[in-house]
Amino acid sequence: MLLDKFLLPRYARCGVPVLDEISEQQEAAIVIAGFGRYGQIVARVMLAQGVPCTVLDHDAEMIEAARSFGYRVFYGDASRLDLLRTAGAAKAKVLVIAVDDKAQSLAIVDLAREHFPQLQLVARARDVTHWHELRDRGVMLVQRELFESSLRSARSVLELLGHAAPEAAQTVRRFREHNLELFEKMHPHYKDRAKLIAVVKQGRQQLEEQMALERALRNAPGKVSTHEQRGA
């Protein structure tokens, strides 16, 4: 027990770089909290467009790796008000909340709302509950983790099963639209489990009926396919 509690954690931290927290005042239009896979993509797009970013992360090993590739990433916990100020949140236009931890994500939102009301917030949601909690705080530009990439994979699966590419694309587009609408209907009830389940079941039934109707129309005798229409 002593080995597990005291000695092993010390050895586990061997080789982890010790970094100083961000201390010099930064100024940039964009502040990104978290430089994992999500934050990296956002930062790379901004930098490719010549838009300066201040990036905060508290993973020392990841920061060292990012710096080796030339990224300007600063060590610090973005849920701390003093570090957000130093990162330039008071003058920035947009704060991208890309941290992994849901509690930390919500804490950053609360700080930004209270102390930096000019910031536009863009956030990553780890799951459905996180999405609802962000929306409760008025964060409207929320992207659910893996949603878009999962839709692309679903389209690929449909095409592998023999669906024409335009039809697969339409199916996925319909699902996407329906799902986003369903989330808006779910939000007022997400704390009421019974009501939430009822809304989800009703939404799923509506989608299945809509999809079945569209399949029937496509397969009706004499119906010209979307592919043939485009060819004409």
CORFENQUI-V289459 format. One record per backbone hydrogen bond with DSSP energy under -0.5 kcal/mol. CO is the residue of the C=O (numbers start at 1). NH is the residue of the N-H. If there is no record, write none. Layout:
co=CO nh=NH
co=CO nh=NH
This chain:
co=1 nh=5
co=2 nh=6
co=2 nh=7
co=3 nh=8
co=6 nh=10
co=7 nh=11
co=8 nh=12
co=9 nh=13
co=11 nh=14
co=13 nh=16
co=15 nh=17
co=17 nh=19
co=29 nh=93
co=29 nh=94
co=30 nh=54
co=31 nh=33
co=31 nh=96
co=32 nh=34
co=32 nh=56
co=33 nh=98
co=36 nh=40
co=37 nh=41
co=38 nh=42
co=39 nh=43
co=40 nh=44
co=41 nh=45
co=42 nh=46
co=43 nh=47
co=44 nh=48
co=45 nh=49
co=46 nh=49
co=46 nh=51
co=47 nh=50
co=50 nh=52
co=52 nh=30
co=53 nh=55
co=54 nh=32
co=55 nh=74
co=56 nh=34
co=57 nh=76
co=58 nh=60
co=59 nh=63
co=60 nh=64
co=61 nh=65
co=62 nh=66
co=63 nh=67
co=64 nh=68
co=65 nh=69
co=66 nh=69
co=66 nh=71
co=67 nh=70
co=71 nh=73
co=72 nh=55
co=74 nh=57
co=75 nh=22
co=76 nh=78
co=77 nh=80
co=79 nh=81
co=80 nh=84
co=81 nh=85
co=82 nh=86
co=83 nh=87
co=84 nh=89
co=85 nh=88
co=86 nh=26
co=88 nh=91
co=88 nh=92
co=93 nh=120
co=94 nh=31
co=94 nh=96
co=95 nh=97
co=95 nh=122
co=96 nh=33
co=96 nh=98
co=97 nh=124
co=101 nh=105
co=102 nh=106
co=103 nh=107
co=104 nh=108
co=105 nh=109
co=106 nh=110
co=107 nh=111
co=108 nh=112
co=109 nh=113
co=110 nh=114
co=111 nh=115
co=112 nh=116
co=116 nh=119
co=120 nh=95
co=121 nh=141
co=122 nh=97
co=123 nh=143
co=124 nh=126
co=125 nh=145
co=127 nh=131
co=128 nh=132
co=129 nh=133
co=130 nh=134
co=131 nh=135
co=132 nh=136
co=133 nh=137
co=134 nh=137
co=134 nh=139
co=135 nh=138
co=138 nh=140
co=140 nh=142
co=141 nh=123
co=142 nh=144
co=143 nh=125
co=144 nh=147
co=146 nh=150
co=147 nh=151
co=148 nh=152
co=149 nh=153
co=150 nh=154
co=151 nh=155
co=152 nh=156
co=153 nh=157
co=154 nh=158
co=155 nh=159
co=156 nh=160
co=157 nh=161
co=158 nh=163
co=159 nh=162
co=164 nh=168
co=165 nh=169
co=166 nh=170
co=167 nh=171
co=168 nh=172
co=169 nh=173
co=170 nh=174
co=171 nh=175
co=172 nh=176
co=173 nh=177
co=174 nh=178
co=175 nh=179
co=176 nh=180
co=177 nh=181
co=178 nh=182
co=179 nh=183
co=180 nh=184
co=181 nh=185
co=182 nh=186
co=183 nh=187
co=184 nh=188
co=186 nh=189
co=186 nh=190
co=187 nh=190
co=189 nh=192
co=191 nh=193
co=192 nh=196
co=193 nh=197
co=194 nh=198
co=195 nh=199
co=196 nh=200
co=197 nh=201
co=198 nh=202
co=199 nh=203
co=200 nh=204
co=201 nh=205
co=202 nh=206
co=203 nh=207
co=204 nh=208
co=205 nh=209
co=206 nh=210
co=207 nh=211
co=208 nh=212
co=209 nh=213
co=210 nh=214
co=211 nh=215
co=212 nh=216
co=213 nh=217
co=214 nh=218
co=215 nh=219
co=217 nh=220
co=220 nh=223
co=225 nh=229
co=226 nh=230
co=227 nh=231
co=228 nh=232
